[in-house]
Structure formats: structure tokens, C-alpha cells
Amino acid sequence: MRKVTKYAKENRKKPTPAEKQLKKLLLCWHIKFRTQRMMDFYIVDFLIPERWLIVELDGKYHNNPQQRSYDKRRNEYLQKKGFSILRFWNEKVFKQPESIKQSILNVLLKPPPKKYKDLYGKAEY
């Protein structure tokens, strides 16, 4: 677990171009988030804690059948924990940012179930 936590911290320091772009967009849209967070034994790209929303950016290696299988198991696990998950291809962040914004807002504008609480209190902003 320590190795994965260290990896998450390293990822925060070295975001991909798509992650840098989505971070800029989320800040412009005034959406509170955290990056490269541990959720049990998984690292998620972006976490919007007040709505239990995970946003993942996928590169070309996510086309690999083994990676798709892993992503499916991971999504199922996190959804069972109560998270909503949105996945976008890296290039969509640059080519269709408004589409990404709308997808995120569709989740954020729904009232959360009463059992949900902000995961960590204060989020990055």
C-alpha cells in the first residue's frame, strides 16, 4: 500500500498534458477537486469529493484488452463503494471541453443521496 501511495504522490507532481488541461478547466469552472487520490488500493485521476465523483482520463493504453478488463473491475469495485465514475479519452479534454463540463455538471447538479457526505471535507479549489 505504501508503494501505491508513493506512486500517487509522484503522479501529482508529474501530471500528463491531459491532466494539466482538465485541472485548468475544473479550476475555471469553479469545481472543487483533488488529484491522484487513493481510494482503497486504487489511484483515481480526479476526485470530486462532495459528490463522490471520480473522473478518469484514458490514454491509448486503455484500448488494450487487459487494461479494459482491469478498468471494468476497478469501476465495478468503486461503484459498489458508492462512487459515480466518468471516463474520458485524453484528446477529448482538448477537443471537446464543453462536453466534459456538461457531463460533470450533469452529475454535480443531481442532489446527492442523504447518506453521502463530502469525503474529505475541504477540497482543492
N, CA, C and O atoms as a DFTB+ gen file, in Angstrom:
500 C
 N C O
     1  1       0.829      -1.196       0.000
     2  2       0.000       0.000       0.000
     3  2       0.873       1.261       0.000
     4  3       0.548       2.241      -0.670
     5  1       1.975       1.235       0.747
     6  2       2.861       2.402       0.773
     7  2       3.404       2.723      -0.611
     8  3       3.541       3.888      -0.985
     9  1       3.712       1.671      -1.368
    10  2       4.249       1.864      -2.714
    11  2       3.222       2.574      -3.599
    12  3       3.574       3.460      -4.378
    13  1       1.956       2.181      -3.477
    14  2       0.897       2.798      -4.279
    15  2       0.686       4.242      -3.847
    16  3       0.498       5.119      -4.690
    17  1       0.714       4.499      -2.543
    18  2       0.564       5.866      -2.037
    19  2       1.696       6.752      -2.545
    20  3       1.465       7.896      -2.938
    21  1       2.911       6.229      -2.537
    22  2       4.063       6.975      -3.051
    23  2       3.879       7.266      -4.542
    24  3       4.190       8.361      -5.011
    25  1       3.372       6.279      -5.278
    26  2       3.124       6.441      -6.711
    27  2       2.097       7.550      -6.953
    28  3       2.255       8.354      -7.871
    29  1       1.044       7.592      -6.128
    30  2       0.024       8.636      -6.263
    31  2       0.639      10.012      -6.044
    32  3       0.340      10.949      -6.784
    33  1       1.495      10.140      -5.036
    34  2       2.151      11.424      -4.766
    35  2       3.047      11.834      -5.930
    36  3       3.088      13.006      -6.305
    37  1       3.761      10.870      -6.497
    38  2       4.617      11.160      -7.653
    39  2       3.778      11.603      -8.849
    40  3       4.157      12.520      -9.578
    41  1       2.632      10.942      -9.043
    42  2       1.744      11.306     -10.155
    43  2       1.234      12.734     -10.019
    44  3       1.071      13.431     -11.021
    45  1       0.981      13.178      -8.784
    46  2       0.520      14.543      -8.565
    47  2       1.560      15.552      -9.035
    48  3       1.219      16.631      -9.520
    49  1       2.830      15.192      -8.888
    50  2       3.913      16.097      -9.268
    51  2       4.185      16.084     -10.772
    52  3       4.756      17.034     -11.308
    53  1       3.776      15.010     -11.452
    54  2       4.061      14.859     -12.884
    55  2       2.785      14.534     -13.662
    56  3       2.669      13.446     -14.225
    57  1       1.830      15.462     -13.700
    58  2       0.594      15.173     -14.435
    59  2       0.834      15.091     -15.938
    60  3       1.758      15.705     -16.471
    61  1      -0.014      14.325     -16.605
    62  2       0.038      14.244     -18.060
    63  2      -0.488      15.563     -18.638
    64  3      -1.129      16.331     -17.921
    65  1      -0.230      15.836     -19.913
    66  2      -0.792      17.058     -20.517
    67  2      -2.321      17.117     -20.381
    68  3      -2.877      18.183     -20.115
    69  1      -2.989      15.997     -20.558
    70  2      -4.457      15.984     -20.433
    71  2      -4.882      16.277     -18.996
    72  3      -5.860      16.991     -18.774
    73  1      -4.159      15.736     -18.024
    74  2      -4.485      16.013     -16.619
    75  2      -4.265      17.488     -16.289
    76  3      -5.062      18.091     -15.570
    77  1      -3.186      18.066     -16.812
    78  2      -2.945      19.504     -16.603
    79  2      -4.095      20.325     -17.171
    80  3      -4.563      21.278     -16.548
    81  1      -4.541      19.941     -18.362
    82  2      -5.624      20.677     -19.016
    83  2      -6.935      20.540     -18.245
    84  3      -7.644      21.526     -18.046
    85  1      -7.260      19.324     -17.811
    86  2      -8.508      19.150     -17.062
    87  2      -8.441      19.902     -15.739
    88  3      -9.441      20.470     -15.300
    89  1      -7.293      19.911     -15.109
    90  2      -7.143      20.666     -13.859
    91  2      -7.443      22.147     -14.102
    92  3      -8.163      22.770     -13.322
    93  1      -6.889      22.713     -15.188
    94  2      -7.161      24.115     -15.536
    95  2      -8.656      24.340     -15.745
    96  3      -9.227      25.319     -15.266
    97  1      -9.278      23.404     -16.475
    98  2     -10.706      23.544     -16.767
    99  2     -11.542      23.479     -15.492
   100  3     -12.443      24.294     -15.300
   101  1     -11.251      22.522     -14.628
   102  2     -12.008      22.398     -13.379
   103  2     -11.868      23.660     -12.532
   104  3     -12.836      24.116     -11.924
   105  1     -10.672      24.215     -12.496
   106  2     -10.469      25.465     -11.760
   107  2     -11.285      26.598     -12.381
   108  3     -11.907      27.378     -11.660
   109  1     -11.288      26.695     -13.714
   110  2     -12.078      27.729     -14.408
   111  2     -13.568      27.566     -14.137
   112  3     -14.305      28.546     -14.032
   113  1     -13.996      26.319     -14.026
   114  2     -15.416      26.035     -13.801
   115  2     -15.782      26.092     -12.316
   116  3     -16.934      25.851     -11.954
   117  1     -14.826      26.402     -11.469
   118  2     -15.039      26.503     -10.012
   119  2     -15.560      25.200      -9.412
   120  3     -16.435      25.201      -8.546
   121  1     -15.010      24.105      -9.886
   122  2     -15.365      22.782      -9.360
   123  2     -14.252      22.347      -8.415
   124  3     -13.084      22.296      -8.800
   125  1     -14.616      22.038      -7.192
   126  2     -13.632      21.613      -6.193
   127  2     -13.253      20.162      -6.446
   128  3     -14.112      19.315      -6.693
   129  1     -11.951      19.886      -6.381
   130  2     -11.480      18.540      -6.722
   131  2     -10.169      18.238      -6.017
   132  3      -9.535      19.111      -5.425
   133  1      -9.793      16.992      -6.101
   134  2      -8.485      16.517      -5.648
   135  2      -7.925      15.651      -6.771
   136  3      -8.676      15.027      -7.520
   137  1      -6.596      15.619      -6.880
   138  2      -5.972      14.826      -7.943
   139  2      -5.199      13.650      -7.369
   140  3      -4.690      13.701      -6.249
   141  1      -5.124      12.590      -8.166
   142  2      -4.322      11.409      -7.839
   143  2      -4.539      10.966      -6.394
   144  3      -3.610      10.978      -5.586
   145  1      -5.757      10.582      -6.083
   146  2      -6.113      10.181      -4.721
   147  2      -6.251       8.677      -4.612
   148  3      -6.711       8.001      -5.533
   149  1      -5.846       8.181      -3.477
   150  2      -6.001       6.758      -3.164
   151  2      -7.441       6.509      -2.746
   152  3      -7.968       7.191      -1.867
   153  1      -8.063       5.544      -3.368
   154  2      -9.384       5.076      -2.964
   155  2      -9.212       3.580      -2.727
   156  3      -9.218       2.786      -3.668
   157  1      -9.062       3.212      -1.478
   158  2      -8.663       1.860      -1.089
   159  2      -7.324       1.562      -1.761
   160  3      -6.326       2.208      -1.440
   161  1      -7.278       0.613      -2.672
   162  2      -5.991       0.278      -3.301
   163  2      -5.915       0.750      -4.745
   164  3      -5.091       0.254      -5.515
   165  1      -6.759       1.696      -5.121
   166  2      -6.734       2.275      -6.462
   167  2      -6.369       3.756      -6.376
   168  3      -6.669       4.429      -5.390
   169  1      -5.724       4.241      -7.419
   170  2      -5.444       5.672      -7.546
   171  2      -6.410       6.215      -8.590
   172  3      -6.512       5.675      -9.691
   173  1      -7.118       7.286      -8.241
   174  2      -8.034       7.901      -9.203
   175  2      -7.430       9.215      -9.684
   176  3      -6.753       9.909      -8.926
   177  1      -7.679       9.551     -10.945
   178  2      -7.108      10.770     -11.523
   179  2      -7.659      12.023     -10.841
   180  3      -6.899      12.858     -10.350
   181  1      -8.977      12.142     -10.816
   182  2      -9.632      13.299     -10.210
   183  2     -10.775      12.813      -9.338
   184  3     -11.548      11.937      -9.727
   185  1     -10.866      13.393      -8.162
   186  2     -11.949      13.076      -7.235
   187  2     -12.663      14.373      -6.895
   188  3     -12.038      15.350      -6.485
   189  1     -13.973      14.371      -7.069
   190  2     -14.801      15.494      -6.647
   191  2     -15.545      14.986      -5.418
   192  3     -16.614      14.386      -5.529
   193  1     -14.958      15.236      -4.229
   194  2     -15.408      14.545      -3.026
   195  2     -16.825      14.861      -2.581
   196  3     -17.493      13.993      -2.017
   197  1     -17.305      16.076      -2.816
   198  2     -18.632      16.401      -2.292
   199  2     -19.752      15.628      -2.984
   200  3     -20.862      15.553      -2.457
   201  1     -19.477      15.049      -4.162
   202  2     -20.493      14.252      -4.853
   203  2     -20.024      12.829      -5.129
   204  3     -20.660      12.099      -5.889
   205  1     -18.924      12.438      -4.518
   206  2     -18.385      11.091      -4.706
   207  2     -18.236      10.783      -6.196
   208  3     -18.628       9.715      -6.667
   209  1     -17.670      11.727      -6.916
   210  2     -17.485      11.585      -8.357
   211  2     -16.008      11.408      -8.675
   212  3     -15.162      12.176      -8.214
   213  1     -15.714      10.396      -9.460
   214  2     -14.364      10.135      -9.944
   215  2     -14.346      10.438     -11.437
   216  3     -15.224       9.995     -12.177
   217  1     -13.341      11.195     -11.876
   218  2     -13.161      11.482     -13.298
   219  2     -11.814      10.889     -13.703
   220  3     -10.776      11.215     -13.128
   221  1     -11.853      10.024     -14.689
   222  2     -10.649       9.352     -15.182
   223  2     -10.356       9.802     -16.605
   224  3     -11.265       9.951     -17.422
   225  1      -9.085      10.014     -16.891
   226  2      -8.640      10.326     -18.247
   227  2      -7.868       9.131     -18.777
   228  3      -6.932       8.645     -18.142
   229  1      -8.272       8.671     -19.940
   230  2      -7.694       7.453     -20.507
   231  2      -6.851       7.750     -21.736
   232  3      -7.283       8.450     -22.653
   233  1      -5.646       7.208     -21.737
   234  2      -4.765       7.288     -22.895
   235  2      -4.932       6.063     -23.769
   236  3      -5.817       5.239     -23.537
   237  1      -4.085       5.946     -24.769
   238  2      -4.188       4.852     -25.745
   239  2      -4.068       3.474     -25.119
   240  3      -4.673       2.521     -25.610
   241  1      -3.299       3.349     -24.043
   242  2      -3.121       2.025     -23.443
   243  2      -4.418       1.464     -22.874
   244  3      -4.494       0.272     -22.575
   245  1      -5.434       2.303     -22.721
   246  2      -6.732       1.811     -22.245
   247  2      -7.485       1.055     -23.339
   248  3      -8.536       0.472     -23.075
   249  1      -6.955       1.058     -24.569
   250  2      -7.520       0.233     -25.644
   251  2      -7.085      -1.216     -25.528
   252  3      -7.696      -2.100     -26.129
   253  1      -6.048      -1.464     -24.770
   254  2      -5.526      -2.814     -24.565
   255  2      -6.586      -3.668     -23.863
   256  3      -7.148      -3.230     -22.858
   257  1      -6.878      -4.883     -24.367
   258  2      -7.911      -5.725     -23.752
   259  2      -7.673      -5.998     -22.266
   260  3      -8.622      -6.019     -21.483
   261  1      -6.429      -6.205     -21.877
   262  2      -6.144      -6.449     -20.460
   263  2      -6.432      -5.203     -19.625
   264  3      -6.965      -5.304     -18.520
   265  1      -6.084      -4.044     -20.145
   266  2      -6.347      -2.806     -19.417
   267  2      -7.842      -2.533     -19.331
   268  3      -8.332      -2.073     -18.300
   269  1      -8.571      -2.815     -20.412
   270  2     -10.032      -2.625     -20.387
   271  2     -10.665      -3.513     -19.328
   272  3     -11.575      -3.086     -18.618
   273  1     -10.187      -4.743     -19.222
   274  2     -10.700      -5.674     -18.219
   275  2     -10.401      -5.154     -16.805
   276  3     -11.262      -5.192     -15.926
   277  1      -9.189      -4.677     -16.602
   278  2      -8.802      -4.110     -15.311
   279  2      -9.672      -2.896     -14.981
   280  3     -10.170      -2.772     -13.862
   281  1      -9.855      -1.996     -15.961
   282  2     -10.674      -0.801     -15.753
   283  2     -12.105      -1.173     -15.381
   284  3     -12.717      -0.531     -14.528
   285  1     -12.632      -2.207     -16.018
   286  2     -14.001      -2.645     -15.730
   287  2     -14.118      -3.135     -14.285
   288  3     -15.050      -2.762     -13.572
   289  1     -13.175      -3.967     -13.861
   290  2     -13.190      -4.470     -12.474
   291  2     -13.042      -3.313     -11.481
   292  3     -13.724      -3.266     -10.457
   293  1     -12.170      -2.418     -11.793
   294  2     -11.920      -1.256     -10.936
   295  2     -13.178      -0.388     -10.823
   296  3     -13.571       0.010      -9.726
   297  1     -13.804      -0.101     -11.973
   298  2     -15.043       0.682     -11.958
   299  2     -16.114       0.002     -11.120
   300  3     -16.775       0.647     -10.307
   301  1     -16.285      -1.295     -11.315
   302  2     -17.302      -2.033     -10.559
   303  2     -17.036      -1.949      -9.060
   304  3     -17.960      -1.751      -8.271
   305  1     -15.791      -2.098      -8.676
   306  2     -15.425      -2.031      -7.261
   307  2     -15.758      -0.651      -6.685
   308  3     -16.385      -0.548      -5.631
   309  1     -15.336       0.398      -7.380
   310  2     -15.552       1.757      -6.886
   311  2     -17.033       2.140      -6.905
   312  3     -17.495       2.871      -6.029
   313  1     -17.774       1.652      -7.897
   314  2     -19.213       1.919      -7.935
   315  2     -19.920       1.237      -6.771
   316  3     -20.857       1.797      -6.202
   317  1     -19.486       0.047      -6.415
   318  2     -20.073      -0.632      -5.251
   319  2     -19.808       0.143      -3.967
   320  3     -20.584       0.057      -3.015
   321  1     -18.721       0.896      -3.938
   322  2     -18.399       1.740      -2.781
   323  2     -19.242       3.017      -2.763
   324  3     -19.243       3.750      -1.774
   325  1     -19.964       3.283      -3.866
   326  2     -20.840       4.441      -3.917
   327  2     -20.395       5.563      -4.836
   328  3     -21.036       6.614      -4.872
   329  1     -19.309       5.370      -5.582
   330  2     -18.805       6.417      -6.459
   331  2     -19.479       6.390      -7.822
   332  3     -19.820       5.328      -8.343
   333  1     -19.663       7.577      -8.388
   334  2     -20.003       7.716      -9.804
   335  2     -18.674       7.881     -10.527
   336  3     -17.748       8.500     -10.003
   337  1     -18.583       7.326     -11.730
   338  2     -17.322       7.389     -12.471
   339  2     -17.583       7.885     -13.885
   340  3     -18.454       7.374     -14.590
   341  1     -16.817       8.884     -14.283
   342  2     -16.834       9.369     -15.657
   343  2     -15.451       9.117     -16.237
   344  3     -14.439       9.414     -15.602
   345  1     -15.414       8.571     -17.441
   346  2     -14.140       8.316     -18.126
   347  2     -14.151       9.073     -19.447
   348  3     -15.142       9.059     -20.177
   349  1     -13.042       9.727     -19.741
   350  2     -12.901      10.464     -20.991
   351  2     -11.557      10.122     -21.616
   352  3     -10.573       9.891     -20.913
   353  1     -11.527      10.093     -22.936
   354  2     -10.257       9.939     -23.637
   355  2      -9.472      11.230     -23.490
   356  3     -10.049      12.317     -23.465
   357  1      -8.165      11.110     -23.395
   358  2      -7.300      12.283     -23.223
   359  2      -7.595      13.377     -24.242
   360  3      -7.709      14.549     -23.884
   361  1      -7.717      12.993     -25.515
   362  2      -7.887      14.017     -26.552
   363  2      -9.192      14.796     -26.418
   364  3      -9.289      15.924     -26.902
   365  1     -10.192      14.211     -25.769
   366  2     -11.471      14.906     -25.595
   367  2     -11.313      16.140     -24.704
   368  3     -12.042      17.120     -24.863
   369  1     -10.373      16.094     -23.778
   370  2     -10.125      17.235     -22.896
   371  2      -9.734      18.467     -23.714
   372  3     -10.092      19.594     -23.370
   373  1      -9.007      18.241     -24.781
   374  2      -8.545      19.347     -25.623
   375  2      -9.556      19.716     -26.711
   376  3      -9.705      20.889     -27.051
   377  1     -10.246      18.712     -27.253
   378  2     -11.125      18.941     -28.400
   379  2     -12.572      19.242     -28.030
   380  3     -13.265      19.942     -28.769
   381  1     -13.036      18.725     -26.898
   382  2     -14.443      18.899     -26.525
   383  2     -14.601      19.212     -25.035
   384  3     -15.302      18.488     -24.327
   385  1     -13.969      20.267     -24.558
   386  2     -14.050      20.557     -23.123
   387  2     -15.469      20.843     -22.636
   388  3     -15.812      20.501     -21.505
   389  1     -16.291      21.461     -23.470
   390  2     -17.666      21.765     -23.041
   391  2     -18.481      20.494     -22.837
   392  3     -19.353      20.443     -21.970
   393  1     -18.203      19.483     -23.625
   394  2     -18.878      18.193     -23.458
   395  2     -18.503      17.563     -22.115
   396  3     -19.348      16.996     -21.423
   397  1     -17.233      17.672     -21.765
   398  2     -16.778      17.159     -20.472
   399  2     -17.431      17.946     -19.343
   400  3     -17.900      17.370     -18.362
   401  1     -17.457      19.256     -19.492
   402  2     -18.089      20.099     -18.474
   403  2     -19.542      19.693     -18.264
   404  3     -19.992      19.558     -17.127
   405  1     -20.271      19.499     -19.349
   406  2     -21.681      19.140     -19.237
   407  2     -21.856      17.789     -18.557
   408  3     -22.755      17.625     -17.732
   409  1     -21.015      16.829     -18.891
   410  2     -21.094      15.504     -18.258
   411  2     -20.857      15.597     -16.756
   412  3     -21.557      14.960     -15.968
   413  1     -19.872      16.392     -16.367
   414  2     -19.579      16.562     -14.938
   415  2     -20.731      17.286     -14.249
   416  3     -21.168      16.879     -13.172
   417  1     -21.222      18.361     -14.868
   418  2     -22.323      19.116     -14.266
   419  2     -23.587      18.278     -14.139
   420  3     -24.343      18.439     -13.181
   421  1     -23.821      17.385     -15.093
   422  2     -24.992      16.507     -15.000
   423  2     -24.965      15.691     -13.717
   424  3     -26.007      15.445     -13.110
   425  1     -23.776      15.271     -13.302
   426  2     -23.650      14.522     -12.047
   427  2     -23.727      15.475     -10.854
   428  3     -24.416      15.192      -9.874
   429  1     -23.027      16.594     -10.936
   430  2     -22.964      17.514      -9.803
   431  2     -24.299      18.178      -9.493
   432  3     -24.574      18.505      -8.338
   433  1     -25.120      18.378     -10.499
   434  2     -26.392      19.072     -10.284
   435  2     -27.487      18.175      -9.718
   436  3     -28.521      18.658      -9.258
   437  1     -27.251      16.874      -9.754
   438  2     -28.213      15.968      -9.133
   439  2     -28.036      16.044      -7.621
   440  3     -26.905      16.086      -7.137
   441  1     -29.135      16.063      -6.867
   442  2     -28.954      16.079      -5.411
   443  2     -28.342      14.757      -4.943
   444  3     -28.752      13.687      -5.394
   445  1     -27.366      14.832      -4.042
   446  2     -26.755      13.585      -3.567
   447  2     -27.706      12.852      -2.635
   448  3     -28.528      13.478      -1.966
   449  1     -27.598      11.531      -2.586
   450  2     -28.387      10.792      -1.596
   451  2     -28.025      11.280      -0.197
   452  3     -26.900      11.725       0.032
   453  1     -28.958      11.202       0.730
   454  2     -28.735      11.715       2.083
   455  2     -27.570      11.037       2.784
   456  3     -26.924      11.646       3.637
   457  1     -27.291       9.785       2.439
   458  2     -26.209       9.074       3.122
   459  2     -24.828       9.582       2.709
   460  3     -23.846       9.304       3.396
   461  1     -24.733      10.321       1.601
   462  2     -23.436      10.776       1.099
   463  2     -22.970      11.995       1.874
   464  3     -23.752      12.897       2.174
   465  1     -21.710      12.008       2.187
   466  2     -21.076      13.170       2.799
   467  2     -19.842      13.496       1.986
   468  3     -19.305      12.642       1.280
   469  1     -19.404      14.714       2.088
   470  2     -18.140      15.093       1.460
   471  2     -17.061      14.192       2.044
   472  3     -16.915      14.100       3.263
   473  1     -16.307      13.528       1.176
   474  2     -15.332      12.534       1.625
   475  2     -14.237      13.089       2.512
   476  3     -13.853      12.449       3.491
   477  1     -13.733      14.252       2.194
   478  2     -12.555      14.757       2.892
   479  2     -12.738      16.144       3.476
   480  3     -11.766      16.781       3.882
   481  1     -13.949      16.606       3.523
   482  2     -14.115      17.975       3.974
   483  2     -13.724      18.920       2.866
   484  3     -14.313      18.892       1.786
   485  1     -12.761      19.736       3.116
   486  2     -12.352      20.747       2.149
   487  2     -11.616      20.121       0.970
   488  3     -10.721      19.297       1.161
   489  1     -11.983      20.505      -0.233
   490  2     -11.325      20.009      -1.449
   491  2     -10.436      21.108      -2.022
   492  3     -10.527      22.271      -1.627
   493  1      -9.576      20.716      -2.959
   494  2      -8.749      21.710      -3.654
   495  2      -9.660      22.654      -4.413
   496  3     -10.761      22.281      -4.820
   497  1      -9.202      23.855      -4.597
   498  2     -10.007      24.808      -5.349
   499  2      -9.121      25.753      -6.085
   500  3      -9.610      26.640      -6.784
